[in-house]
Amino acid sequence: MTQKTIAKLAVLSEDERTRLLAESREKLQRDIFARERAAEEKGIEKGIEQGRIEERLAFARKLLEDSRTIDEIMRYTSLSRAKIQSLLH
């Protein structure tokens, strides 16, 4: 091989490494973005669910104020007996 051929192979080899490195960085960035997006979506879902629970608890408190029975409140809110009883204290 001539010096010129060896130099050309070195450049091509370096370009391949550079391309692979760039692809690896891009994949890492996509993976990080996907994980962040999934975590954000999970947080939103958790917040929505927490809001629903708080709404049911508020409704249960109103039913207790109206002297409804625990069994009725359980039926209307789907809350457990223990959860409703905890609102009494």
N, CA, C and O atoms as a GROMACS GRO file, in nm:
protein
  356
    1MET      N    1   0.083  -0.118   0.000
    1MET     CA    2   0.000   0.000   0.000
    1MET      C    3   0.088   0.124   0.000
    1MET      O    4   0.196   0.128   0.058
    2THR      N    5   0.036   0.223  -0.066
    2THR     CA    6   0.111   0.349  -0.069
    2THR      C    7   0.071   0.435   0.049
    2THR      O    8  -0.031   0.411   0.113
    3GLN      N    9   0.150   0.533   0.075
    3GLN     CA   10   0.123   0.626   0.186
    3GLN      C   11  -0.011   0.697   0.163
    3GLN      O   12  -0.086   0.722   0.257
    4LYS      N   13  -0.040   0.728   0.037
    4LYS     CA   14  -0.164   0.798   0.004
    4LYS      C   15  -0.285   0.709   0.036
    4LYS      O   16  -0.385   0.756   0.090
    5THR      N   17  -0.275   0.581   0.002
    5THR     CA   18  -0.384   0.486   0.028
    5THR      C   19  -0.403   0.468   0.178
    5THR      O   20  -0.516   0.464   0.227
    6ILE      N   21  -0.294   0.457   0.249
    6ILE     CA   22  -0.301   0.440   0.395
    6ILE      C   23  -0.366   0.563   0.458
    6ILE      O   24  -0.448   0.550   0.549
    7ALA      N   25  -0.330   0.680   0.412
    7ALA     CA   26  -0.387   0.804   0.465
    7ALA      C   27  -0.537   0.811   0.435
    7ALA      O   28  -0.616   0.852   0.520
    8LYS      N   29  -0.577   0.770   0.315
    8LYS     CA   30  -0.718   0.771   0.277
    8LYS      C   31  -0.797   0.674   0.363
    8LYS      O   32  -0.908   0.705   0.407
    9LEU      N   33  -0.740   0.555   0.388
    9LEU     CA   34  -0.807   0.457   0.474
    9LEU      C   35  -0.821   0.510   0.617
    9LEU      O   36  -0.923   0.487   0.681
   10ALA      N   37  -0.723   0.580   0.665
   10ALA     CA   38  -0.728   0.637   0.799
   10ALA      C   39  -0.841   0.740   0.808
   10ALA      O   40  -0.915   0.744   0.907
   11VAL      N   41  -0.854   0.824   0.705
   11VAL     CA   42  -0.960   0.925   0.704
   11VAL      C   43  -1.097   0.858   0.700
   11VAL      O   44  -1.187   0.896   0.775
   12LEU      N   45  -1.114   0.757   0.612
   12LEU     CA   46  -1.241   0.687   0.602
   12LEU      C   47  -1.275   0.616   0.733
   12LEU      O   48  -1.390   0.616   0.775
   13SER      N   49  -1.175   0.557   0.796
   13SER     CA   50  -1.195   0.489   0.922
   13SER      C   51  -1.238   0.588   1.030
   13SER      O   52  -1.329   0.560   1.108
   14GLU      N   53  -1.174   0.703   1.034
   14GLU     CA   54  -1.209   0.807   1.131
   14GLU      C   55  -1.350   0.858   1.105
   14GLU      O   56  -1.424   0.883   1.200
   15ASP      N   57  -1.387   0.875   0.980
   15ASP     CA   58  -1.522   0.919   0.947
   15ASP      C   59  -1.626   0.818   0.995
   15ASP      O   60  -1.731   0.857   1.046
   16GLU      N   61  -1.597   0.689   0.980
   16GLU     CA   62  -1.689   0.585   1.026
   16GLU      C   63  -1.704   0.591   1.177
   16GLU      O   64  -1.816   0.579   1.228
   17ARG      N   65  -1.595   0.609   1.248
   17ARG     CA   66  -1.602   0.620   1.394
   17ARG      C   67  -1.681   0.744   1.436
   17ARG      O   68  -1.761   0.740   1.529
   18THR      N   69  -1.657   0.853   1.366
   18THR     CA   70  -1.728   0.977   1.396
   18THR      C   71  -1.877   0.959   1.372
   18THR      O   72  -1.959   1.004   1.452
   19ARG      N   73  -1.915   0.894   1.262
   19ARG     CA   74  -2.055   0.868   1.230
   19ARG      C   75  -2.120   0.781   1.338
   19ARG      O   76  -2.230   0.810   1.385
   20LEU      N   77  -2.050   0.673   1.376
   20LEU     CA   78  -2.103   0.584   1.479
   20LEU      C   79  -2.120   0.655   1.612
   20LEU      O   80  -2.218   0.634   1.683
   21LEU      N   81  -2.023   0.740   1.645
   21LEU     CA   82  -2.032   0.817   1.769
   21LEU      C   83  -2.151   0.913   1.764
   21LEU      O   84  -2.224   0.926   1.862
   22ALA      N   85  -2.170   0.979   1.651
   22ALA     CA   86  -2.283   1.071   1.637
   22ALA      C   87  -2.415   0.996   1.646
   22ALA      O   88  -2.509   1.044   1.710
   23GLU      N   89  -2.424   0.880   1.584
   23GLU     CA   90  -2.545   0.799   1.591
   23GLU      C   91  -2.573   0.755   1.735
   23GLU      O   92  -2.688   0.754   1.780
   24SER      N   93  -2.468   0.718   1.805
   24SER     CA   94  -2.484   0.675   1.945
   24SER      C   95  -2.535   0.790   2.031
   24SER      O   96  -2.623   0.771   2.114
   25ARG      N   97  -2.479   0.910   2.010
   25ARG     CA   98  -2.525   1.027   2.085
   25ARG      C   99  -2.671   1.059   2.054
   25ARG      O  100  -2.749   1.091   2.143
   26GLU      N  101  -2.706   1.050   1.927
   26GLU     CA  102  -2.843   1.079   1.886
   26GLU      C  103  -2.940   0.978   1.949
   26GLU      O  104  -3.048   1.016   1.995
   27LYS      N  105  -2.902   0.850   1.949
   27LYS     CA  106  -2.987   0.747   2.010
   27LYS      C  107  -3.003   0.773   2.160
   27LYS      O  108  -3.113   0.760   2.214
   28LEU      N  109  -2.894   0.809   2.225
   28LEU     CA  110  -2.900   0.839   2.368
   28LEU      C  111  -2.995   0.955   2.394
   28LEU      O  112  -3.076   0.949   2.487
   29GLN      N  113  -2.987   1.059   2.314
   29GLN     CA  114  -3.076   1.175   2.331
   29GLN      C  115  -3.222   1.136   2.310
   29GLN      O  116  -3.310   1.181   2.384
   30ARG      N  117  -3.249   1.052   2.210
   30ARG     CA  118  -3.387   1.005   2.187
   30ARG      C  119  -3.436   0.922   2.305
   30ARG      O  120  -3.550   0.936   2.349
   31ASP      N  121  -3.348   0.836   2.358
   31ASP     CA  122  -3.385   0.752   2.472
   31ASP      C  123  -3.415   0.838   2.596
   31ASP      O  124  -3.512   0.812   2.667
   32ILE      N  125  -3.333   0.938   2.620
   32ILE     CA  126  -3.354   1.026   2.734
   32ILE      C  127  -3.487   1.100   2.718
   32ILE      O  128  -3.565   1.109   2.813
   33PHE      N  129  -3.513   1.151   2.599
   33PHE     CA  130  -3.638   1.223   2.573
   33PHE      C  131  -3.757   1.131   2.594
   33PHE      O  132  -3.857   1.171   2.654
   34ALA      N  133  -3.748   1.007   2.546
   34ALA     CA  134  -3.859   0.912   2.559
   34ALA      C  135  -3.884   0.880   2.707
   34ALA      O  136  -4.000   0.871   2.749
   35ARG      N  137  -3.778   0.862   2.785
   35ARG     CA  138  -3.795   0.834   2.928
   35ARG      C  139  -3.857   0.954   3.000
   35ARG      O  140  -3.944   0.937   3.086
   36GLU      N  141  -3.811   1.074   2.965
   36GLU     CA  142  -3.867   1.194   3.027
   36GLU      C  143  -4.015   1.209   2.992
   36GLU      O  144  -4.097   1.244   3.077
   37ARG      N  145  -4.048   1.182   2.867
   37ARG     CA  146  -4.187   1.193   2.822
   37ARG      C  147  -4.275   1.091   2.895
   37ARG      O  148  -4.386   1.123   2.939
   38ALA      N  149  -4.226   0.968   2.908
   38ALA     CA  150  -4.302   0.864   2.978
   38ALA      C  151  -4.321   0.901   3.125
   38ALA      O  152  -4.430   0.881   3.180
   39ALA      N  153  -4.217   0.954   3.188
   39ALA     CA  154  -4.228   0.994   3.328
   39ALA      C  155  -4.328   1.108   3.344
   39ALA      O  156  -4.406   1.110   3.439
   40GLU      N  157  -4.326   1.202   3.251
   40GLU     CA  158  -4.420   1.313   3.255
   40GLU      C  159  -4.564   1.264   3.240
   40GLU      O  160  -4.653   1.307   3.313
   41GLU      N  161  -4.586   1.175   3.146
   41GLU     CA  162  -4.720   1.119   3.125
   41GLU      C  163  -4.767   1.042   3.248
   41GLU      O  164  -4.884   1.051   3.287
   42LYS      N  165  -4.676   0.966   3.308
   42LYS     CA  166  -4.711   0.891   3.428
   42LYS      C  167  -4.747   0.987   3.541
   42LYS      O  168  -4.841   0.962   3.616
   43GLY      N  169  -4.672   1.096   3.553
   43GLY     CA  170  -4.701   1.196   3.656
   43GLY      C  171  -4.838   1.261   3.635
   43GLY      O  172  -4.911   1.286   3.730
   44ILE      N  173  -4.869   1.289   3.510
   44ILE     CA  174  -4.999   1.348   3.479
   44ILE      C  175  -5.111   1.251   3.515
   44ILE      O  176  -5.210   1.290   3.577
   45GLU      N  177  -5.095   1.126   3.478
   45GLU     CA  178  -5.196   1.025   3.510
   45GLU      C  179  -5.213   1.010   3.661
   45GLU      O  180  -5.325   0.998   3.711
   46LYS      N  181  -5.102   1.012   3.732
   46LYS     CA  182  -5.107   1.000   3.878
   46LYS      C  183  -5.179   1.121   3.938
   46LYS      O  184  -5.257   1.106   4.032
   47GLY      N  185  -5.152   1.240   3.885
   47GLY     CA  186  -5.219   1.360   3.934
   47GLY      C  187  -5.368   1.357   3.909
   47GLY      O  188  -5.447   1.398   3.994
   48ILE      N  189  -5.407   1.310   3.792
   48ILE     CA  190  -5.550   1.298   3.759
   48ILE      C  191  -5.617   1.202   3.855
   48ILE      O  192  -5.725   1.230   3.907
   49GLU      N  193  -5.554   1.088   3.878
   49GLU     CA  194  -5.611   0.988   3.970
   49GLU      C  195  -5.622   1.044   4.111
   49GLU      O  196  -5.721   1.022   4.180
   50GLN      N  197  -5.519   1.117   4.154
   50GLN     CA  198  -5.522   1.177   4.288
   50GLN      C  199  -5.638   1.277   4.297
   50GLN      O  200  -5.706   1.285   4.400
   51GLY      N  201  -5.659   1.353   4.190
   51GLY     CA  202  -5.770   1.448   4.188
   51GLY      C  203  -5.905   1.378   4.200
   51GLY      O  204  -5.995   1.427   4.268
   52ARG      N  205  -5.918   1.264   4.134
   52ARG     CA  206  -6.043   1.187   4.143
   52ARG      C  207  -6.066   1.138   4.286
   52ARG      O  208  -6.178   1.143   4.337
   53ILE      N  209  -5.961   1.092   4.349
   53ILE     CA  210  -5.973   1.045   4.488
   53ILE      C  211  -6.014   1.160   4.578
   53ILE      O  212  -6.102   1.145   4.662
   54GLU      N  213  -5.948   1.275   4.562
   54GLU     CA  214  -5.982   1.392   4.644
   54GLU      C  215  -6.128   1.433   4.623
   54GLU      O  216  -6.196   1.472   4.718
   55GLU      N  217  -6.175   1.424   4.500
   55GLU     CA  218  -6.314   1.458   4.470
   55GLU      C  219  -6.410   1.361   4.541
   55GLU      O  220  -6.512   1.403   4.596
   56ARG      N  221  -6.377   1.232   4.539
   56ARG     CA  222  -6.461   1.132   4.606
   56ARG      C  223  -6.461   1.154   4.757
   56ARG      O  224  -6.564   1.137   4.823
   57LEU      N  225  -6.346   1.190   4.811
   57LEU     CA  226  -6.337   1.217   4.955
   57LEU      C  227  -6.422   1.340   4.992
   57LEU      O  228  -6.492   1.339   5.093
   58ALA      N  229  -6.416   1.443   4.911
   58ALA     CA  230  -6.496   1.563   4.938
   58ALA      C  231  -6.644   1.528   4.932
   58ALA      O  232  -6.723   1.575   5.015
   59PHE      N  233  -6.683   1.448   4.835
   59PHE     CA  234  -6.823   1.407   4.823
   59PHE      C  235  -6.864   1.325   4.945
   59PHE      O  236  -6.973   1.342   4.998
   60ALA      N  237  -6.775   1.236   4.989
   60ALA     CA  238  -6.804   1.154   5.107
   60ALA      C  239  -6.822   1.241   5.230
   60ALA      O  240  -6.911   1.213   5.312
   61ARG      N  241  -6.741   1.346   5.245
   61ARG     CA  242  -6.756   1.437   5.359
   61ARG      C  243  -6.895   1.503   5.358
   61ARG      O  244  -6.960   1.516   5.462
   62LYS      N  245  -6.938   1.546   5.240
   62LYS     CA  246  -7.070   1.608   5.228
   62LYS      C  247  -7.181   1.509   5.263
   62LYS      O  248  -7.279   1.544   5.329
   63LEU      N  249  -7.164   1.386   5.218
   63LEU     CA  250  -7.264   1.284   5.251
   63LEU      C  251  -7.267   1.257   5.401
   63LEU      O  252  -7.374   1.235   5.458
   64LEU      N  253  -7.150   1.257   5.464
   64LEU     CA  254  -7.147   1.240   5.610
   64LEU      C  255  -7.217   1.356   5.680
   64LEU      O  256  -7.290   1.335   5.777
   65GLU      N  257  -7.196   1.477   5.630
   65GLU     CA  258  -7.264   1.594   5.687
   65GLU      C  259  -7.415   1.582   5.673
   65GLU      O  260  -7.490   1.633   5.756
   66ASP      N  261  -7.459   1.514   5.567
   66ASP     CA  262  -7.603   1.492   5.546
   66ASP      C  263  -7.654   1.368   5.619
   66ASP      O  264  -7.766   1.324   5.596
   67SER      N  265  -7.571   1.314   5.705
   67SER     CA  266  -7.607   1.198   5.788
   67SER      C  267  -7.637   1.072   5.706
   67SER      O  268  -7.721   0.990   5.746
   68ARG      N  269  -7.570   1.056   5.595
   68ARG     CA  270  -7.584   0.932   5.517
   68ARG      C  271  -7.507   0.821   5.587
   68ARG      O  272  -7.410   0.847   5.658
   69THR      N  273  -7.550   0.698   5.566
   69THR     CA  274  -7.483   0.584   5.630
   69THR      C  275  -7.352   0.553   5.556
   69THR      O  276  -7.334   0.589   5.440
   70ILE      N  277  -7.264   0.486   5.628
   70ILE     CA  278  -7.137   0.448   5.566
   70ILE      C  279  -7.161   0.357   5.446
   70ILE      O  280  -7.093   0.369   5.345
   71ASP      N  281  -7.257   0.267   5.457
   71ASP     CA  282  -7.287   0.178   5.344
   71ASP      C  283  -7.333   0.258   5.221
   71ASP      O  284  -7.294   0.226   5.108
   72GLU      N  285  -7.415   0.360   5.243
   72GLU     CA  286  -7.458   0.444   5.131
   72GLU      C  287  -7.339   0.516   5.069
   72GLU      O  288  -7.324   0.522   4.947
   73ILE      N  289  -7.256   0.571   5.153
   73ILE     CA  290  -7.139   0.646   5.105
   73ILE      C  291  -7.045   0.554   5.028
   73ILE      O  292  -6.988   0.592   4.926
   74MET      N  293  -7.028   0.433   5.078
   74MET     CA  294  -6.945   0.335   5.007
   74MET      C  295  -7.002   0.310   4.867
   74MET      O  296  -6.927   0.302   4.770
   75ARG      N  297  -7.132   0.297   4.858
   75ARG     CA  298  -7.197   0.269   4.730
   75ARG      C  299  -7.181   0.387   4.634
   75ARG      O  300  -7.156   0.368   4.515
   76TYR      N  301  -7.196   0.510   4.685
   76TYR     CA  302  -7.190   0.629   4.600
   76TYR      C  303  -7.049   0.668   4.559
   76TYR      O  304  -7.028   0.726   4.452
   77THR      N  305  -6.952   0.636   4.643
   77THR     CA  306  -6.815   0.685   4.619
   77THR      C  307  -6.713   0.577   4.583
   77THR      O  308  -6.605   0.608   4.533
   78SER      N  309  -6.748   0.453   4.609
   78SER     CA  310  -6.654   0.340   4.591
   78SER      C  311  -6.534   0.347   4.685
   78SER      O  312  -6.432   0.283   4.662
   79LEU      N  313  -6.546   0.426   4.790
   79LEU     CA  314  -6.441   0.431   4.891
   79LEU      C  315  -6.458   0.315   4.988
   79LEU      O  316  -6.568   0.263   5.005
   80SER      N  317  -6.350   0.277   5.051
   80SER     CA  318  -6.357   0.168   5.149
   80SER      C  319  -6.420   0.218   5.279
   80SER      O  320  -6.422   0.337   5.308
   81ARG      N  321  -6.470   0.122   5.356
   81ARG     CA  322  -6.529   0.154   5.487
   81ARG      C  323  -6.425   0.225   5.574
   81ARG      O  324  -6.455   0.324   5.640
   82ALA      N  325  -6.302   0.173   5.574
   82ALA     CA  326  -6.196   0.231   5.656
   82ALA      C  327  -6.167   0.375   5.615
   82ALA      O  328  -6.145   0.461   5.701
   83LYS      N  329  -6.166   0.402   5.486
   83LYS     CA  330  -6.137   0.537   5.437
   83LYS      C  331  -6.248   0.633   5.481
   83LYS      O  332  -6.220   0.746   5.522
   84ILE      N  333  -6.372   0.588   5.472
   84ILE     CA  334  -6.483   0.674   5.514
   84ILE      C  335  -6.480   0.696   5.664
   84ILE      O  336  -6.503   0.807   5.711
   85GLN      N  337  -6.452   0.589   5.739
   85GLN     CA  338  -6.446   0.603   5.885
   85GLN      C  339  -6.334   0.697   5.926
   85GLN      O  340  -6.344   0.766   6.026
   86SER      N  341  -6.226   0.698   5.847
   86SER     CA  342  -6.115   0.790   5.881
   86SER      C  343  -6.157   0.936   5.866
   86SER      O  344  -6.096   1.025   5.926
   87LEU      N  345  -6.260   0.962   5.787
   87LEU     CA  346  -6.309   1.099   5.772
   87LEU      C  347  -6.388   1.145   5.894
   87LEU      O  348  -6.410   1.265   5.913
   88LEU      N  349  -6.431   1.052   5.976
   88LEU     CA  350  -6.510   1.084   6.094
   88LEU      C  351  -6.423   1.139   6.207
   88LEU      O  352  -6.475   1.200   6.300
   89HIS      N  353  -6.294   1.118   6.201
   89HIS     CA  354  -6.205   1.157   6.312
   89HIS      C  355  -6.131   1.283   6.283
   89HIS      O  356  -6.053   1.329   6.366
   0.00000   0.00000   0.00000
